[in-house]
Amino acid sequence: MVTFKDLLARHRMIIINLNKGKVGWEQGRLLGAAFIAQLGFLALQGERSDRPSLYLFVDEWHNFVSRTFSTMPSEGAKFGLRLVLANQYLNQIPEEIRDAVTHNVATWAFFRLGPGDARMAAEISRSEHFGTPPDDFYRFPKGYAGFRIGSEFIAGSTLPPPPPMPPETQRVVEKIILDNTRQYATEESAQCSPYLIDERHMSAILRAIAEKPGSVEDLVTAVPFRQAEIWEAVLRCRQLGYLTYDRQRGVNAITPLGQEFLFGIRTRHVSGAEKERHVSLRVHLKQYLSTSLDFRA
């Protein structure tokens, strides 16, 4: 088992995905608050001089608010804890914790705000002294922001989003991620990393479910993979539209798109008349997919 303490001691990056659609709303809030409390506790341990600064980035941090946040900005700073917090509007934060945070923040970034937050932002940033009245905050165009850095206030546009990567670049990026996963991830986590789930995993899962729709637990005895790998392969198949999940029955079922994926794999491994039959079936299936309103809906 790898702990936060081990990862921090080795100066590793920790990324925690608490997607509400995967872990649930309440479960995500509870886990997020617990993780933040644990990381805050670890940051307060040991001597300040024996480690570099610890940067904690929390998106939508109002979802994970707890009393820990009342002390983290002031107490954590002495031990090298640096917080980067993002949320939608200030009234999402309980007043007690909001005051503790606002009095200990050195750098603010304000994008377009509502009227109430605009007045509060102007007061916090002292923007009127720099020629930006409160009304300007809710008139900011897309990608425009006001920044309070120390005692100064500036406003400007952020960089536009990068253009989509061409397929060749995307393949290079995926290979870099895959090589890093194999080299730096622990053996247990590397084996079930989403980046190591390939066609072999997905085709085995789809073949098993095509024969008999079932749950992930049913697949443990049907395919030669570890349960963690099966979970990742099922999630990948769902994301690609190869599987659909029936919540009432608790089973996965293959979709027409999943059938087409399996046909493509089988076509590559047959020859002669059998290959022609597979190609013909695949063409008919593609035509069905392109004209089926039920499937596209």
PyMOL commands that set and color helices and strands:
alter all, ss='L'
color gray80, all
select helices_A, chain A and resi 4-9+20-23+25-43+48-50+61-64+68-77+90-92+95-102+115-125+127-130+134-138+167-184+187-191+194-196+199-211+216-219+227-239+256-268+272-291+293-296
alter helices_A, ss='H'
color red, helices_A
select strands_A, chain A and resi 54-59+81-86+107-110+144-149+152-157+243-246+251-254
alter strands_A, ss='S'
color yellow, strands_A
deselect
rebuild
show_as cartoon
